[in-house]
Amino acid sequence: MKTKNQLLPLAALAGLSLAASASAATISGTGFSVDAIVEAGAATAADGAPYAGFARWVLAEAGAPNSAPAGVPLIAGGLITTQFGTQFQLEPYTAANTLVNGDTFTLTTPGSFSDLQFFITGIGGGNANNFQATVNFSDASTTLLSFSVADWQSSQAYNAFAEKSDFVRRGSTQNLALWTRELDFSLSAGDQAKTVTSIDFALADRLGLSAVSGTAVAVPEPSSFILLGLSGLTLLRRRRA
């Protein structure tokens, strides 16, 4: 469940600017190593880079060659909205667009977040804690987020869409489709006060990660507190005089 913003005391609100309000957003970063999406203009299904974890099935943009329309195709531009209302920005379909086991997602702009969401796909297999994300903070501390992703063809409450996603077959004649999943983690109050710089992924059972989103934590404007403090000092001096 996503965390809800708590009401702040009036005195604290006086030290916040309007620009400091929290907002949900996609998080950009680097570290994608595998092309696991076949685009509509691809010559063949093999345009998705080979990777052992996705040897037979990869995601497909609408109209990709050898695709099997199974429900929800990936749209042009890659900005998708899950059934939970979360937006994810996928990487370009013609380049590396998926993180796999051992990859590190490095934030383009480090920041503080109240929660993190991950858009994943693959064959879960049901093993315990087969999804692990180690969140790295600027103070060198870390937090481990883990989840047991169920077998890929099962219907689960955390499926990104009510239907399966379109896919392409590579070296397989089986009529299957891929579930995409959204994993949502709330961060502790202590972690919300820290700055996230990168995330290390341990993705077993042929899982891949395509995008990251999160809710930015409202950060007070330092100048507002300075002005508030100066006003208080001036008032105190007048009273003493």
C-alpha positions as CSV (number, residue, x, y, z in Angstrom):
1,M,0.0,0.0,0.0
2,K,1.2,3.5,-0.8
3,T,1.8,5.8,2.2
4,K,-0.5,8.7,2.8
5,N,0.8,12.2,3.4
6,Q,0.2,13.2,7.1
7,L,-1.1,16.6,8.0
8,L,1.6,18.9,9.3
9,P,1.2,21.4,12.2
10,L,0.5,24.9,11.1
11,A,3.8,26.2,12.3
12,A,5.6,23.6,10.2
13,L,3.5,24.5,7.2
14,A,4.7,28.1,7.4
15,G,8.2,26.9,6.6
16,L,7.2,25.0,3.5
17,S,6.9,26.5,0.0
18,L,4.2,25.4,-2.5
19,A,6.9,23.9,-4.6
20,A,7.8,21.4,-1.9
21,S,4.5,19.4,-2.1
22,A,4.9,15.7,-2.7
23,S,4.1,14.3,-6.2
24,A,4.3,10.8,-7.8
25,A,6.6,10.5,-10.7
26,T,8.5,8.2,-12.9
27,I,12.2,7.9,-12.0
28,S,14.8,8.0,-14.7
29,G,18.1,6.2,-14.5
30,T,20.8,4.1,-16.2
31,G,21.9,0.4,-16.0
32,F,19.6,-1.2,-18.5
33,S,21.5,-4.1,-20.2
34,V,19.1,-6.2,-22.2
35,D,16.7,-5.4,-25.1
36,A,13.7,-7.5,-24.0
37,I,11.1,-5.5,-26.0
38,V,10.5,-6.0,-29.8
39,E,9.4,-2.8,-31.5
40,A,6.7,-2.6,-34.2
41,G,9.2,-1.7,-36.9
42,A,11.6,-4.6,-36.2
43,A,12.6,-6.8,-39.1
44,T,12.2,-10.0,-37.1
45,A,11.4,-11.1,-33.5
46,A,15.2,-11.7,-33.1
47,D,15.7,-7.9,-32.9
48,G,15.1,-8.4,-29.1
49,A,18.7,-9.1,-27.8
50,P,19.2,-12.7,-26.8
51,Y,19.2,-13.3,-23.0
52,A,19.0,-16.7,-21.3
53,G,16.2,-15.5,-19.0
54,F,13.9,-14.5,-21.9
55,A,15.0,-17.1,-24.4
56,R,11.6,-17.7,-25.9
57,W,9.4,-14.8,-24.9
58,V,9.9,-11.1,-24.8
59,L,7.5,-8.2,-24.6
60,A,6.1,-6.6,-27.8
61,E,5.0,-3.2,-29.0
62,A,1.7,-3.2,-30.8
63,G,2.4,-4.5,-34.3
64,A,5.7,-6.2,-33.6
65,P,6.6,-9.1,-35.9
66,N,5.6,-12.6,-34.8
67,S,3.6,-11.1,-32.0
68,A,0.8,-12.9,-30.2
69,P,-1.9,-10.4,-29.2
70,A,-2.8,-11.6,-25.8
71,G,-4.3,-8.5,-24.1
72,V,-2.3,-5.3,-23.5
73,P,0.4,-4.4,-26.0
74,L,3.1,-1.9,-25.2
75,I,2.3,1.5,-26.7
76,A,4.5,3.7,-28.7
77,G,6.5,6.1,-26.5
78,G,6.6,3.7,-23.6
79,L,4.6,5.8,-21.1
80,I,2.3,3.2,-19.6
81,T,-0.3,3.4,-16.8
82,T,-1.0,0.3,-14.8
83,Q,-4.4,-0.7,-13.4
84,F,-3.3,0.8,-10.1
85,G,-2.9,4.3,-11.7
86,T,0.9,4.2,-11.5
87,Q,2.8,5.6,-14.5
88,F,6.0,4.1,-15.7
89,Q,8.3,5.4,-18.5
90,L,9.9,2.5,-20.4
91,E,13.2,2.8,-22.1
92,P,13.3,3.1,-26.0
93,Y,12.3,-0.2,-27.5
94,T,15.2,-0.1,-30.0
95,A,17.9,-0.1,-27.3
96,A,18.6,-1.8,-23.9
97,N,15.4,-1.5,-22.0
98,T,15.4,-4.1,-19.2
99,L,17.5,-4.7,-16.1
100,V,18.3,-8.3,-15.2
101,N,19.9,-10.2,-12.3
102,G,23.0,-8.3,-11.1
103,D,22.2,-5.0,-12.8
104,T,22.3,-1.7,-10.9
105,F,19.8,1.1,-11.6
106,T,21.5,4.5,-11.0
107,L,19.2,7.4,-10.5
108,T,19.8,10.3,-13.0
109,T,18.8,12.6,-10.2
110,P,19.2,11.2,-6.6
111,G,16.2,12.0,-4.4
112,S,14.1,11.1,-1.4
113,F,10.9,9.0,-1.7
114,S,8.1,7.8,0.5
115,D,7.6,4.7,-1.7
116,L,9.0,2.9,-4.7
117,Q,7.2,1.0,-7.5
118,F,8.8,-1.5,-9.9
119,F,7.4,-2.7,-13.2
120,I,8.6,-6.2,-13.8
121,T,8.0,-9.1,-16.2
122,G,9.1,-12.7,-16.6
123,I,8.6,-16.3,-15.3
124,G,8.4,-16.0,-11.6
125,G,8.5,-19.7,-10.7
126,G,7.2,-19.0,-7.1
127,N,10.5,-19.2,-5.3
128,A,10.8,-17.3,-2.0
129,N,12.2,-13.7,-2.3
130,N,13.0,-14.2,-6.0
131,F,12.8,-10.4,-6.4
132,Q,15.3,-8.4,-4.3
133,A,16.1,-4.7,-4.6
134,T,18.9,-3.2,-2.4
135,V,18.3,0.5,-2.1
136,N,21.5,2.5,-1.8
137,F,21.5,5.9,0.0
138,S,24.0,8.7,-0.2
139,D,25.1,8.1,3.4
140,A,26.3,4.6,2.3
141,S,23.5,2.9,4.2
142,T,21.2,0.3,2.4
143,T,17.7,-1.2,2.7
144,L,16.7,-4.5,1.2
145,L,13.3,-4.8,-0.4
146,S,12.2,-8.4,-1.3
147,F,9.1,-10.1,-2.7
148,S,8.1,-13.6,-3.8
149,V,6.9,-13.3,-7.4
150,A,4.5,-16.1,-8.2
151,D,4.6,-18.3,-11.3
152,W,4.2,-16.3,-14.5
153,Q,0.9,-17.6,-15.8
154,S,-0.9,-17.2,-12.5
155,S,-3.4,-14.4,-11.9
156,Q,-2.2,-12.2,-9.0
157,A,-3.4,-9.1,-7.2
158,Y,-0.2,-7.3,-8.2
159,N,-0.5,-7.8,-12.0
160,A,0.2,-4.5,-13.7
161,F,-2.9,-5.0,-16.0
162,A,-6.1,-7.0,-15.7
163,E,-4.9,-8.9,-18.8
164,K,-1.7,-10.4,-19.9
165,S,0.7,-8.4,-22.1
166,D,1.4,-9.0,-25.8
167,F,4.6,-10.9,-26.5
168,V,6.7,-12.3,-29.3
169,R,7.8,-15.9,-29.7
170,R,11.4,-16.7,-30.4
171,G,12.1,-20.4,-31.1
172,S,8.8,-21.4,-29.5
173,T,5.4,-22.4,-30.9
174,Q,3.7,-22.4,-27.5
175,N,0.7,-20.0,-27.3
176,L,1.6,-18.3,-24.0
177,A,1.7,-14.7,-22.8
178,L,3.5,-12.7,-20.2
179,W,2.2,-11.2,-17.1
180,T,3.7,-7.8,-16.2
181,R,3.7,-7.0,-12.5
182,E,3.8,-3.9,-10.3
183,L,5.6,-4.2,-7.0
184,D,4.9,-1.4,-4.5
185,F,7.1,-0.8,-1.4
186,S,6.6,1.9,1.3
187,L,9.9,3.2,2.8
188,S,10.4,3.7,6.5
189,A,10.4,7.2,7.9
190,G,14.1,6.9,8.4
191,D,14.7,6.0,4.8
192,Q,12.4,8.8,3.6
193,A,14.8,11.3,5.2
194,K,17.7,9.9,3.1
195,T,18.7,10.4,-0.5
196,V,18.4,7.4,-2.8
197,T,21.3,7.2,-5.3
198,S,21.0,3.7,-6.9
199,I,19.3,0.3,-6.6
200,D,20.9,-3.1,-7.0
201,F,18.7,-5.9,-8.3
202,A,18.9,-9.7,-7.7
203,L,16.2,-11.1,-10.0
204,A,16.0,-14.9,-10.0
205,D,13.7,-17.1,-12.0
206,R,14.1,-15.2,-15.3
207,L,12.6,-11.9,-14.0
208,G,13.4,-8.6,-15.5
209,L,12.8,-5.0,-14.5
210,S,11.6,-2.4,-17.0
211,A,10.9,0.8,-15.1
212,V,10.9,2.5,-11.6
213,S,8.5,5.0,-10.2
214,G,8.1,6.6,-6.7
215,T,6.5,9.4,-4.7
216,A,9.0,12.2,-3.9
217,V,9.2,13.3,-0.3
218,A,8.3,17.0,0.3
219,V,11.5,18.8,1.2
220,P,11.3,22.2,3.0
221,E,12.9,25.2,1.3
222,P,15.9,26.1,3.5
223,S,15.4,29.8,2.8
224,S,11.9,29.7,4.2
225,F,13.2,28.4,7.6
226,I,15.9,31.0,7.7
227,L,13.4,33.8,7.1
228,L,11.1,32.4,9.7
229,G,14.0,32.2,12.2
230,L,15.1,35.8,11.5
231,S,11.5,37.0,12.1
232,G,11.4,35.2,15.4
233,L,14.7,36.7,16.5
234,T,13.5,40.2,15.6
235,L,10.3,39.8,17.5
236,L,12.2,38.5,20.6
237,R,14.6,41.5,20.5
238,R,11.7,43.9,20.4
239,R,10.1,42.3,23.4
240,R,13.3,42.5,25.4
241,A,13.7,46.1,24.5
